[in-house]
């Protein structure tokens, strides 16, 4: 029980909750920026210009092939050294996760738009709808049904991936847990089990509601 008591010693539990707040702040800000940019990127990906397609294909392949941790190190350490600038760990994290999320989101948007049969555009034109009206009343509502569950899944992935930011000095929930474990390693050597169990539970609480929303939307739209 001494190992479990470490959780309630001093302000350890409050520190873990504060670390979760940092995790949620970084992930939600990154998700919001990724969605906003991803909608634009996805629309541009549907253009027939080979130059535009090649640019966004390179972007997408970069975020899929290069690990997020490498991107974090490149931005946080590489930019600071190459250009002699100061960038905080949180700013570097938001920049990297937005770069990653916008690329992935853009591809989801592109896939949702291109999955709509061509004859629906042709039918819209035959009915006298302008291109803007076609997008507003025909294409976007259908694309949203295909997009939202996948976008929510991307959001949960981004929340979980924020655990990497501890390696560039950001004190989020996993970093706080490690600090508590290090401080108690002599008095409660088995405390790591309980600390990481709480960290697991906090991540679960953060992601579970999002997964529920995705499941309900998918059932509602496919019924």
Secondary structure, 3 states (H helix, E strand, C coil): CHHHHHHHCCCHHHHHHHHHHHHHHHHHHHHHHHHHHHHHHHHHHCCCCHHHHHHHHHHHHHHHHCCHHHHHHHHHHHHHHHHCCCCCHHHHHHHHHHHHHHHHHHHHHHHHHHCCCHHHHHHHHHCCCCHHHHHHHHHHHHHHHHHHHHHHHHHHHHHHHHHHHHHHCCCCHHHHHHHHHHHCCCCCCCHHHHHHHHHHHHHHHHHHHHHHHHHHHHHHHHC
